[in-house]
Amino acid sequence: MQLDFVHDLQQTYRAMVRAMAFPGTTVDLSPTATRIEPVPPVNAVLMLLSMVLVDSEVSFTIDSANSGSDGRIISEVTGGRMRPPAEAAFLFVTNDAVNPIETIRAASVGTLVDPHLGATILCEVDYLTDPSGGGTTFDRDSITLSGPGIESTRRLVGTWPAEWIAERNRKNVEYPLGVDLFLVDRRGHMAALPRTTQVEV
């Protein structure tokens, strides 16, 4: 089945909004991502998210082992403009990123006048799960979340470099300035860490 550019992209956008409303809760994008015709080396999940978020008026950057070719592919598919990390509205960081910490560190946090200009970062990890939804949690890293959208605390389990989360926390110390972070694994599971969410490693 081919991707429905209206229905499927709207459905993905709603899934992202739901993930932002309930931080740390995983949503499954794989049924939609499998409808995308593969465009190696960009994986289907990141391509799907770029199609939702990026267009001819939106800037992005990508940090991967093949940043040049990956960026050209996303530009061709979405019409988006590839820019340096400090100038990009959306930053894609793959699990084979060359300079992930530098990329995250460079992300814009917006200004006090325009805090909405803070960047959105999408990081690819090997594995991600919300224990409340079941799944194996053995021998994984975990973070504890609190804040708006979370009744008390919520635990998110996965495999990610601890430095990514630590750098995300440093970017968000002066609310309303900050960045929003999405974690996505290659199976298509996604969770959001909005700038309003407190994260304990």
C-alpha distance (Angstrom), angle and dihedral (degrees) to the residues before:
residue distance angle dihedral
M1 . . .
Q2 3.79 . .
L3 3.77 125.4 .
D4 3.81 114.9 -89.7
F5 3.81 101.4 -139.3
V6 3.80 92.7 -154.5
H7 3.80 106.2 36.0
D8 3.81 99.2 32.9
L9 3.80 96.0 45.0
Q10 3.80 91.3 46.8
Q11 3.80 89.5 49.6
T12 3.81 90.5 50.7
Y13 3.80 91.2 48.9
R14 3.81 90.2 51.9
A15 3.81 89.2 50.3
M16 3.80 89.6 54.0
V17 3.80 91.2 49.4
R18 3.82 89.7 49.8
A19 3.80 90.5 50.1
M20 3.82 90.3 51.8
A21 3.81 91.6 48.4
F22 3.82 92.1 52.2
P23 3.82 105.8 34.2
G24 3.78 115.8 -150.8
T25 3.81 94.4 18.1
T26 3.79 110.8 122.9
V27 3.79 123.5 -130.9
D28 3.79 124.3 -165.9
L29 3.81 116.2 -126.1
S30 3.78 95.9 169.0
P31 3.84 97.9 99.4
T32 3.80 89.3 59.0
A33 3.81 96.8 36.9
T34 3.81 91.2 56.4
R35 3.81 88.6 63.4
I36 3.81 91.6 63.9
E37 3.78 116.4 97.7
P38 3.82 104.6 -119.4
V39 3.81 115.3 -101.6
P40 3.83 102.9 -173.8
P41 2.97 134.4 -122.0
V42 3.84 90.2 24.7
N43 3.80 108.3 76.7
A44 3.78 118.9 -126.8
V45 3.81 97.0 -112.1
L46 3.81 94.8 54.6
M47 3.79 90.2 43.9
L48 3.81 90.2 52.8
L49 3.81 91.9 50.8
S50 3.79 92.1 47.0
M51 3.82 89.6 52.9
V52 3.81 89.4 54.2
L53 3.79 97.5 44.6
V54 3.79 108.2 30.2
D55 3.79 130.7 66.4
S56 3.80 138.6 148.0
E57 3.81 92.0 -69.5
V58 3.79 96.6 45.4
S59 3.81 126.8 82.6
F60 3.79 126.3 -144.8
T61 3.78 142.5 169.9
I62 3.78 131.9 -157.3
D63 3.78 129.0 -154.2
S64 3.78 110.4 -159.9
A65 3.78 140.2 123.9
N66 3.82 86.6 -91.8
S67 3.80 100.3 35.4
G68 3.79 94.7 150.7
S69 3.80 97.1 52.2
D70 3.81 93.4 35.8
G71 3.79 90.7 52.1
R72 3.80 92.4 49.3
I73 3.80 91.3 50.7
I74 3.82 92.9 50.6
S75 3.82 90.1 46.5
E76 3.80 91.6 51.0
V77 3.80 93.3 48.3
T78 3.81 98.5 41.7
G79 3.80 105.4 22.6
G80 3.81 88.5 -126.4
R81 3.80 124.2 150.8
M82 3.78 117.6 -117.7
R83 3.82 111.3 -137.1
P84 3.82 137.6 168.4
P85 3.82 113.5 -79.2
A86 3.81 94.4 -102.9
E87 3.82 90.4 56.8
A88 3.80 99.9 40.2
A89 3.79 124.9 104.1
F90 3.81 91.4 -156.7
L91 3.79 126.1 33.8
F92 3.80 120.7 -164.5
V93 3.82 114.2 -159.9
T94 3.80 115.0 -175.0
N95 3.78 126.2 -158.5
D96 3.82 88.6 -106.6
A97 3.81 93.0 49.9
V98 3.81 115.9 152.4
N99 3.83 99.0 -146.2
P100 3.83 106.4 10.7
I101 3.81 98.2 156.3
E102 3.79 92.5 47.9
T103 3.79 90.2 47.9
I104 3.81 93.6 50.5
R105 3.81 91.2 42.9
A106 3.81 91.1 54.0
A107 3.83 94.6 52.2
S108 3.79 115.7 119.4
V109 3.81 116.6 -108.0
G110 3.80 92.8 -165.6
T111 3.80 124.1 -125.9
L112 3.79 134.3 -82.0
V113 3.81 87.7 -105.5
D114 3.81 93.5 45.8
P115 3.82 109.2 21.4
H116 3.82 89.1 159.0
L117 3.80 87.2 74.1
G118 3.80 88.8 74.7
A119 3.79 109.6 119.7
T120 3.78 128.7 -107.9
I121 3.80 113.7 -132.5
L122 3.79 122.5 -158.5
C123 3.81 113.7 -164.2
E124 3.77 123.8 -169.5
V125 3.81 115.9 -141.5
D126 3.78 132.8 178.6
Y127 3.79 97.6 -118.5
L128 3.79 137.0 9.5
T129 3.79 133.7 173.4
D130 3.78 142.0 160.0
P131 3.85 105.5 -134.9
S132 3.80 90.2 -144.6
G133 3.79 87.4 67.1
G134 3.79 94.2 52.6
G135 3.79 125.6 -115.9
T136 3.76 133.7 125.0
T137 3.79 117.0 -54.5
F138 3.80 97.9 173.1
D139 3.81 117.0 130.8
R140 3.82 95.0 -2.6
D141 3.78 134.5 126.2
S142 3.76 119.0 -109.1
I143 3.78 140.0 -165.4
T144 3.79 129.6 -161.9
L145 3.79 118.0 -134.7
S146 3.78 132.1 -160.4
G147 3.78 136.8 166.5
P148 3.82 137.5 68.7
G149 3.80 113.5 4.9
I150 3.81 92.7 22.9
E151 3.80 119.0 95.2
S152 3.80 95.2 -152.3
T153 3.79 115.1 -29.8
R154 3.78 133.8 -30.4
R155 3.78 129.5 -156.3
L156 3.79 123.3 -140.0
V157 3.78 119.4 -166.4
G158 3.78 128.1 -162.2
T159 3.78 149.2 106.7
W160 3.78 113.9 -80.1
P161 3.80 136.6 133.0
A162 3.81 107.8 -90.2
E163 3.80 88.1 -138.7
W164 3.81 90.6 66.6
I165 3.80 91.6 58.8
A166 3.80 92.7 42.3
E167 3.80 91.4 52.3
R168 3.81 90.4 47.1
N169 3.81 88.9 54.2
R170 3.79 91.9 50.3
K171 3.80 90.5 52.4
N172 3.81 90.6 55.5
V173 3.80 103.6 49.6
E174 3.83 95.2 105.2
Y175 3.81 106.1 52.8
P176 3.03 130.5 -137.0
L177 3.81 82.5 36.5
G178 3.77 114.3 75.1
V179 3.77 149.2 84.1
D180 3.78 134.2 -82.8
L181 3.79 116.6 -132.4
F182 3.79 131.2 -155.4
L183 3.81 120.3 -168.2
V184 3.80 114.8 -155.4
D185 3.78 129.2 179.0
R186 3.77 127.7 -155.8
R187 3.81 91.7 -105.6
G188 3.80 88.4 65.0
H189 3.81 99.1 -104.0
M190 3.80 113.6 142.1
A191 3.81 135.4 -174.7
A192 3.79 131.1 178.7
L193 3.79 131.3 -136.0
P194 3.82 105.4 -168.7
R195 3.80 118.1 -161.5
T196 3.83 88.6 -106.0
T197 3.81 91.7 62.0
Q198 3.80 119.8 97.7
V199 3.80 111.3 -139.6
E200 3.80 125.3 -161.6
V201 3.79 117.9 -170.6
